Amino acid sequence: KPLSTLMSPLHSVDIATKDEAPAAIERSDVVAIPAAAVIAESVVAFVVAEVFLEKFGGDSLVEIRRNLEGYLEQVRSF
């Protein structure tokens, strides 16, 4: 669905004359999907990080790395 167009123009200023002028009404046929994709990607990154820390977490990066390496070693030998 396209984003709404504001049909009553907001107050603006003509840069050349510095006088007040109404803003132009422009139809925006842009959809919000690309912006939503960026937000969704960030949310997924947080969820993946949360689950990763739930599985391999510890009190320090050294401990997290040790837990991850131990898990990978176990998977390789399986």
MOPAC internal coordinates of N, CA, C and O (Angstrom, degrees):
PM7 1SCF
backbone

  N    0.0000 0     0.00 0     0.00 0    0    0    0
  C    1.4475 1     0.00 0     0.00 0    1    0    0
  C    1.5281 1   107.77 1     0.00 0    2    1    0
  O    1.2310 1   119.50 1   -47.93 1    3    2    1
  N    1.3256 1   118.56 1   132.07 1    3    2    1
  C    1.4647 1   120.35 1   178.83 1    5    3    2
  C    1.5212 1   111.71 1   -66.08 1    6    5    3
  O    1.2310 1   121.21 1   -26.62 1    7    6    5
  N    1.3210 1   115.29 1   153.38 1    7    6    5
  C    1.4555 1   120.31 1   174.70 1    9    7    6
  C    1.5259 1   109.16 1   -68.45 1   10    9    7
  O    1.2310 1   120.63 1   -31.49 1   11   10    9
  N    1.2916 1   116.39 1   148.51 1   11   10    9
  C    1.4638 1   120.80 1  -177.79 1   13   11   10
  C    1.5222 1   111.66 1   -65.17 1   14   13   11
  O    1.2310 1   121.27 1   -33.96 1   15   14   13
  N    1.3316 1   115.18 1   146.04 1   15   14   13
  C    1.4572 1   121.49 1   174.90 1   17   15   14
  C    1.5196 1   108.00 1  -100.31 1   18   17   15
  O    1.2310 1   120.50 1   -45.89 1   19   18   17
  N    1.3114 1   116.66 1   134.11 1   19   18   17
  C    1.4569 1   121.63 1   178.46 1   21   19   18
  C    1.5237 1   108.18 1   -82.15 1   22   21   19
  O    1.2310 1   120.11 1   -72.74 1   23   22   21
  N    1.3299 1   117.40 1   107.26 1   23   22   21
  C    1.4640 1   121.22 1  -173.63 1   25   23   22
  C    1.5305 1   112.99 1   -81.06 1   26   25   23
  O    1.2310 1   119.10 1   160.71 1   27   26   25
  N    1.3104 1   119.32 1   -19.29 1   27   26   25
  C    1.4667 1   119.68 1   174.68 1   29   27   26
  C    1.5306 1   106.84 1  -103.77 1   30   29   27
  O    1.2310 1   120.52 1   -68.40 1   31   30   29
  N    1.3293 1   116.62 1   111.60 1   31   30   29
  C    1.4660 1   119.68 1  -172.40 1   33   31   30
  C    1.5256 1   112.75 1   -64.70 1   34   33   31
  O    1.2310 1   121.37 1   -33.51 1   35   34   33
  N    1.3046 1   114.99 1   146.49 1   35   34   33
  C    1.4598 1   121.57 1   176.43 1   37   35   34
  C    1.5247 1   109.26 1   -81.71 1   38   37   35
  O    1.2310 1   120.72 1   -15.99 1   39   38   37
  N    1.3084 1   116.22 1   164.01 1   39   38   37
  C    1.4636 1   120.14 1   176.94 1   41   39   38
  C    1.5229 1   108.94 1   -69.18 1   42   41   39
  O    1.2310 1   121.25 1   -38.03 1   43   42   41
  N    1.3066 1   115.22 1   141.97 1   43   42   41
  C    1.4497 1   120.91 1  -179.94 1   45   43   42
  C    1.5224 1   108.36 1  -144.42 1   46   45   43
  O    1.2310 1   120.67 1     4.18 1   47   46   45
  N    1.3197 1   116.32 1  -175.82 1   47   46   45
  C    1.4615 1   121.69 1   179.49 1   49   47   46
  C    1.5196 1   108.59 1  -131.42 1   50   49   47
  O    1.2310 1   121.19 1   -45.00 1   51   50   49
  N    1.3276 1   115.33 1   135.00 1   51   50   49
  C    1.4582 1   120.67 1   173.72 1   53   51   50
  C    1.5270 1   106.57 1   -77.22 1   54   53   51
  O    1.2310 1   120.38 1   -62.25 1   55   54   53
  N    1.3126 1   116.87 1   117.75 1   55   54   53
  C    1.4645 1   121.02 1  -174.88 1   57   55   54
  C    1.5268 1   111.58 1   -63.22 1   58   57   55
  O    1.2310 1   120.08 1   143.62 1   59   58   57
  N    1.3201 1   117.46 1   -36.38 1   59   58   57
  C    1.4705 1   120.75 1  -177.39 1   61   59   58
  C    1.5246 1   111.66 1   -68.94 1   62   61   59
  O    1.2310 1   120.35 1   133.81 1   63   62   61
  N    1.3385 1   116.93 1   -46.19 1   63   62   61
  C    1.4687 1   120.07 1  -175.07 1   65   63   62
  C    1.5253 1   113.29 1   -97.73 1   66   65   63
  O    1.2310 1   120.08 1   166.77 1   67   66   65
  N    1.3080 1   117.45 1   -13.23 1   67   66   65
  C    1.4730 1   124.02 1  -176.61 1   69   67   66
  C    1.5344 1   112.13 1    64.07 1   70   69   67
  O    1.2310 1   120.46 1  -163.77 1   71   70   69
  N    1.3366 1   116.73 1    16.23 1   71   70   69
  C    1.4624 1   121.45 1   177.60 1   73   71   70
  C    1.5195 1   110.30 1   -92.41 1   74   73   71
  O    1.2310 1   121.51 1   -25.48 1   75   74   73
  N    1.3378 1   114.71 1   154.52 1   75   74   73
  C    1.4549 1   119.32 1   176.38 1   77   75   74
  C    1.5221 1   109.07 1   -67.28 1   78   77   75
  O    1.2310 1   121.00 1   -41.06 1   79   78   77
  N    1.3170 1   115.69 1   138.94 1   79   78   77
  C    1.4625 1   121.11 1  -179.72 1   81   79   78
  C    1.5195 1   108.23 1  -150.07 1   82   81   79
  O    1.2310 1   120.05 1   -31.53 1   83   82   81
  N    1.3317 1   117.50 1   148.47 1   83   82   81
  C    1.4696 1   118.51 1   177.22 1   85   83   82
  C    1.5295 1   110.26 1   -71.43 1   86   85   83
  O    1.2310 1   121.08 1   -35.19 1   87   86   85
  N    1.2969 1   115.54 1   144.81 1   87   86   85
  C    1.4613 1   120.14 1   177.07 1   89   87   86
  C    1.5189 1   109.26 1   -70.93 1   90   89   87
  O    1.2310 1   120.78 1   -27.06 1   91   90   89
  N    1.3001 1   116.11 1   152.94 1   91   90   89
  C    1.4596 1   120.70 1   178.79 1   93   91   90
  C    1.5250 1   109.74 1   -72.33 1   94   93   91
  O    1.2310 1   121.20 1   -32.74 1   95   94   93
  N    1.3174 1   115.31 1   147.26 1   95   94   93
  C    1.4658 1   120.64 1   174.35 1   97   95   94
  C    1.5182 1   106.75 1   -91.65 1   98   97   95
  O    1.2310 1   120.80 1   -62.18 1   99   98   97
  N    1.3044 1   116.07 1   117.82 1   99   98   97
  C    1.4547 1   120.47 1  -179.86 1  101   99   98
  C    1.5128 1   109.09 1  -122.40 1  102  101   99
  O    1.2310 1   121.40 1   -44.30 1  103  102  101
  N    1.2944 1   114.92 1   135.70 1  103  102  101
  C    1.4583 1   120.08 1   177.51 1  105  103  102
  C    1.5177 1   108.21 1   -78.96 1  106  105  103
  O    1.2310 1   121.01 1   -52.54 1  107  106  105
  N    1.2964 1   115.68 1   127.46 1  107  106  105
  C    1.4542 1   120.86 1   178.92 1  109  107  106
  C    1.5198 1   108.40 1  -108.76 1  110  109  107
  O    1.2310 1   120.63 1   -72.84 1  111  110  109
  N    1.3006 1   116.39 1   107.16 1  111  110  109
  C    1.4603 1   120.34 1   178.95 1  113  111  110
  C    1.5214 1   111.17 1   -97.86 1  114  113  111
  O    1.2310 1   121.23 1  -152.91 1  115  114  113
  N    1.2945 1   115.26 1    27.09 1  115  114  113
  C    1.4543 1   120.89 1   179.35 1  117  115  114
  C    1.5252 1   108.59 1   -85.62 1  118  117  115
  O    1.2310 1   120.60 1   -39.90 1  119  118  117
  N    1.2969 1   116.46 1   140.10 1  119  118  117
  C    1.4621 1   120.10 1   177.67 1  121  119  118
  C    1.5226 1   109.85 1   -99.98 1  122  121  119
  O    1.2310 1   120.89 1   -18.56 1  123  122  121
  N    1.3037 1   115.90 1   161.44 1  123  122  121
  C    1.4644 1   121.15 1  -176.32 1  125  123  122
  C    1.5253 1   112.68 1   -86.86 1  126  125  123
  O    1.2310 1   119.65 1   179.17 1  127  126  125
  N    1.3159 1   118.28 1    -0.83 1  127  126  125
  C    1.4666 1   120.61 1  -175.60 1  129  127  126
  C    1.5286 1   112.83 1   -59.35 1  130  129  127
  O    1.2310 1   118.53 1   132.75 1  131  130  129
  N    1.3469 1   120.42 1   -47.25 1  131  130  129
  C    1.4715 1   117.97 1   179.34 1  133  131  130
  C    1.5320 1   112.67 1   -58.86 1  134  133  131
  O    1.2310 1   120.18 1   139.56 1  135  134  133
  N    1.3192 1   117.26 1   -40.44 1  135  134  133
  C    1.4656 1   119.86 1   178.42 1  137  135  134
  C    1.5250 1   110.49 1   -67.28 1  138  137  135
  O    1.2310 1   120.38 1   140.79 1  139  138  137
  N    1.3093 1   116.88 1   -39.21 1  139  138  137
  C    1.4631 1   120.60 1   179.04 1  141  139  138
  C    1.5260 1   110.78 1   -65.58 1  142  141  139
  O    1.2310 1   120.23 1   147.05 1  143  142  141
  N    1.3242 1   117.17 1   -32.95 1  143  142  141
  C    1.4629 1   120.46 1   179.27 1  145  143  142
  C    1.5242 1   111.06 1   -64.19 1  146  145  143
  O    1.2310 1   120.21 1   141.45 1  147  146  145
  N    1.3202 1   117.20 1   -38.55 1  147  146  145
  C    1.4667 1   120.90 1   178.40 1  149  147  146
  C    1.5265 1   109.87 1   -64.54 1  150  149  147
  O    1.2310 1   120.68 1   137.04 1  151  150  149
  N    1.3086 1   116.30 1   -42.96 1  151  150  149
  C    1.4670 1   120.73 1   179.18 1  153  151  150
  C    1.5231 1   110.21 1   -65.71 1  154  153  151
  O    1.2310 1   120.39 1   135.49 1  155  154  153
  N    1.3281 1   116.87 1   -44.51 1  155  154  153
  C    1.4619 1   120.46 1  -179.96 1  157  155  154
  C    1.5248 1   110.96 1   -62.08 1  158  157  155
  O    1.2310 1   120.40 1   140.14 1  159  158  157
  N    1.3271 1   116.84 1   -39.86 1  159  158  157
  C    1.4642 1   120.51 1   178.82 1  161  159  158
  C    1.5303 1   110.76 1   -61.68 1  162  161  159
  O    1.2310 1   120.40 1   139.52 1  163  162  161
  N    1.3161 1   116.83 1   -40.48 1  163  162  161
  C    1.4653 1   120.63 1   178.59 1  165  163  162
  C    1.5237 1   111.37 1   -66.39 1  166  165  163
  O    1.2310 1   120.58 1   138.86 1  167  166  165
  N    1.3201 1   116.50 1   -41.14 1  167  166  165
  C    1.4674 1   120.51 1   179.12 1  169  167  166
  C    1.5219 1   109.88 1   -63.67 1  170  169  167
  O    1.2310 1   120.45 1   136.49 1  171  170  169
  N    1.3293 1   116.75 1   -43.51 1  171  170  169
  C    1.4657 1   120.49 1   178.87 1  173  171  170
  C    1.5265 1   110.34 1   -61.96 1  174  173  171
  O    1.2310 1   120.21 1   139.73 1  175  174  173
  N    1.3293 1   117.20 1   -40.27 1  175  174  173
  C    1.4685 1   120.35 1   179.16 1  177  175  174
  C    1.5278 1   110.99 1   -61.19 1  178  177  175
  O    1.2310 1   120.35 1   138.49 1  179  178  177
  N    1.3307 1   116.93 1   -41.51 1  179  178  177
  C    1.4638 1   119.93 1   177.99 1  181  179  178
  C    1.5242 1   111.28 1   -64.84 1  182  181  179
  O    1.2310 1   120.40 1   138.35 1  183  182  181
  N    1.3205 1   116.85 1   -41.65 1  183  182  181
  C    1.4644 1   120.38 1  -179.12 1  185  183  182
  C    1.5271 1   110.39 1   -66.34 1  186  185  183
  O    1.2310 1   120.23 1   137.08 1  187  186  185
  N    1.3304 1   117.17 1   -42.92 1  187  186  185
  C    1.4664 1   120.57 1   178.55 1  189  187  186
  C    1.5297 1   110.07 1   -62.43 1  190  189  187
  O    1.2310 1   120.40 1   136.95 1  191  190  189
  N    1.3256 1   116.84 1   -43.05 1  191  190  189
  C    1.4696 1   120.01 1   178.41 1  193  191  190
  C    1.5270 1   110.97 1   -63.12 1  194  193  191
  O    1.2310 1   120.63 1   139.85 1  195  194  193
  N    1.3242 1   116.40 1   -40.15 1  195  194  193
  C    1.4661 1   120.35 1   179.87 1  197  195  194
  C    1.5310 1   111.16 1   -63.83 1  198  197  195
  O    1.2310 1   120.52 1   135.48 1  199  198  197
  N    1.3271 1   116.61 1   -44.52 1  199  198  197
  C    1.4631 1   120.80 1  -179.93 1  201  199  198
  C    1.5304 1   110.47 1   -68.49 1  202  201  199
  O    1.2310 1   120.49 1   140.86 1  203  202  201
  N    1.3299 1   116.67 1   -39.14 1  203  202  201
  C    1.4612 1   121.17 1   177.21 1  205  203  202
  C    1.5259 1   110.43 1   -58.68 1  206  205  203
  O    1.2310 1   120.76 1   132.99 1  207  206  205
  N    1.3351 1   116.16 1   -47.01 1  207  206  205
  C    1.4632 1   119.46 1  -179.85 1  209  207  206
  C    1.5218 1   111.95 1   -69.02 1  210  209  207
  O    1.2310 1   120.55 1   149.27 1  211  210  209
  N    1.3213 1   116.56 1   -30.73 1  211  210  209
  C    1.4658 1   119.62 1   176.33 1  213  211  210
  C    1.5272 1   109.97 1   -64.52 1  214  213  211
  O    1.2310 1   120.65 1   141.11 1  215  214  213
  N    1.3289 1   116.36 1   -38.89 1  215  214  213
  C    1.4667 1   121.20 1  -178.56 1  217  215  214
  C    1.5289 1   111.93 1   -78.57 1  218  217  215
  O    1.2310 1   120.00 1   134.81 1  219  218  217
  N    1.3387 1   117.60 1   -45.19 1  219  218  217
  C    1.4646 1   121.22 1  -171.04 1  221  219  218
  C    1.5224 1   113.62 1  -114.27 1  222  221  219
  O    1.2310 1   120.13 1  -175.96 1  223  222  221
  N    1.3082 1   117.35 1     4.04 1  223  222  221
  C    1.4559 1   121.83 1  -170.91 1  225  223  222
  C    1.5088 1   115.28 1   -59.31 1  226  225  223
  O    1.2310 1   122.23 1   -19.11 1  227  226  225
  N    1.2862 1   113.34 1   160.89 1  227  226  225
  C    1.4522 1   122.07 1   177.94 1  229  227  226
  C    1.5079 1   108.59 1  -164.28 1  230  229  227
  O    1.2310 1   121.33 1    14.64 1  231  230  229
  N    1.3130 1   115.05 1  -165.36 1  231  230  229
  C    1.4585 1   120.23 1  -178.25 1  233  231  230
  C    1.5204 1   113.19 1   -89.10 1  234  233  231
  O    1.2310 1   120.37 1   169.86 1  235  234  233
  N    1.3326 1   116.90 1   -10.14 1  235  234  233
  C    1.4606 1   119.63 1  -178.33 1  237  235  234
  C    1.5242 1   109.24 1  -151.41 1  238  237  235
  O    1.2310 1   121.27 1   -13.96 1  239  238  237
  N    1.3284 1   115.18 1   166.04 1  239  238  237
  C    1.4633 1   119.44 1   177.07 1  241  239  238
  C    1.5231 1   111.23 1   -63.93 1  242  241  239
  O    1.2310 1   120.62 1   146.12 1  243  242  241
  N    1.3180 1   116.43 1   -33.88 1  243  242  241
  C    1.4669 1   120.48 1   178.16 1  245  243  242
  C    1.5286 1   109.58 1   -61.06 1  246  245  243
  O    1.2310 1   120.47 1   135.39 1  247  246  245
  N    1.3094 1   116.70 1   -44.61 1  247  246  245
  C    1.4648 1   121.01 1  -179.84 1  249  247  246
  C    1.5338 1   111.09 1   -67.53 1  250  249  247
  O    1.2310 1   120.23 1   139.57 1  251  250  249
  N    1.3198 1   117.17 1   -40.43 1  251  250  249
  C    1.4682 1   120.60 1   178.22 1  253  251  250
  C    1.5236 1   109.91 1   -62.54 1  254  253  251
  O    1.2310 1   120.66 1   134.48 1  255  254  253
  N    1.3301 1   116.35 1   -45.52 1  255  254  253
  C    1.4682 1   120.41 1   179.36 1  257  255  254
  C    1.5276 1   110.77 1   -62.16 1  258  257  255
  O    1.2310 1   120.34 1   137.79 1  259  258  257
  N    1.3340 1   116.95 1   -42.21 1  259  258  257
  C    1.4684 1   120.85 1   178.79 1  261  259  258
  C    1.5241 1   110.46 1   -61.07 1  262  261  259
  O    1.2310 1   120.47 1   136.72 1  263  262  261
  N    1.3329 1   116.71 1   -43.28 1  263  262  261
  C    1.4633 1   120.70 1   179.63 1  265  263  262
  C    1.5263 1   111.27 1   -64.65 1  266  265  263
  O    1.2310 1   120.39 1   138.35 1  267  266  265
  N    1.3306 1   116.87 1   -41.65 1  267  266  265
  C    1.4643 1   121.02 1   178.67 1  269  267  266
  C    1.5241 1   110.72 1   -64.68 1  270  269  267
  O    1.2310 1   120.36 1   133.55 1  271  270  269
  N    1.3185 1   116.92 1   -46.45 1  271  270  269
  C    1.4687 1   120.14 1  -179.53 1  273  271  270
  C    1.5237 1   111.27 1   -63.56 1  274  273  271
  O    1.2310 1   120.19 1   141.84 1  275  274  273
  N    1.3173 1   117.25 1   -38.16 1  275  274  273
  C    1.4646 1   120.41 1   176.43 1  277  275  274
  C    1.5195 1   111.49 1   -63.55 1  278  277  275
  O    1.2310 1   120.72 1   139.34 1  279  278  277
  N    1.3215 1   116.24 1   -40.66 1  279  278  277
  C    1.4659 1   120.79 1   178.25 1  281  279  278
  C    1.5267 1   110.70 1   -64.87 1  282  281  279
  O    1.2310 1   120.35 1   134.03 1  283  282  281
  N    1.3373 1   116.93 1   -45.97 1  283  282  281
  C    1.4671 1   120.33 1  -179.86 1  285  283  282
  C    1.5258 1   111.23 1   -63.08 1  286  285  283
  O    1.2310 1   120.33 1   141.87 1  287  286  285
  N    1.3143 1   116.97 1   -38.13 1  287  286  285
  C    1.4689 1   120.69 1   177.44 1  289  287  286
  C    1.5263 1   110.63 1   -63.83 1  290  289  287
  O    1.2310 1   120.84 1   138.59 1  291  290  289
  N    1.3143 1   115.99 1   -41.41 1  291  290  289
  C    1.4614 1   120.75 1   178.58 1  293  291  290
  C    1.5285 1   110.81 1   -64.37 1  294  293  291
  O    1.2310 1   120.06 1   139.14 1  295  294  293
  N    1.3250 1   117.49 1   -40.86 1  295  294  293
  C    1.4671 1   121.47 1  -179.98 1  297  295  294
  C    1.5279 1   110.23 1   -66.19 1  298  297  295
  O    1.2310 1   120.26 1   138.84 1  299  298  297
  N    1.3267 1   117.11 1   -41.16 1  299  298  297
  C    1.4710 1   120.79 1   179.95 1  301  299  298
  C    1.5269 1   111.50 1   -63.52 1  302  301  299
  O    1.2310 1   120.22 1   143.41 1  303  302  301
  N    1.3101 1   117.18 1   -36.59 1  303  302  301
  C    1.4640 1   120.18 1  -177.42 1  305  303  302
  C    1.5251 1   112.49 1   -84.09 1  306  305  303
  O    1.2310 1   120.10 1   175.33 1  307  306  305
  N    1.2869 1   117.41 1    -4.67 1  307  306  305
  C    1.4589 1   121.49 1  -178.21 1  309  307  306
  C    1.4730 1   109.64 1   -75.82 1  310  309  307
  O    1.2310 1   120.10 1   180.00 1  311  310  309

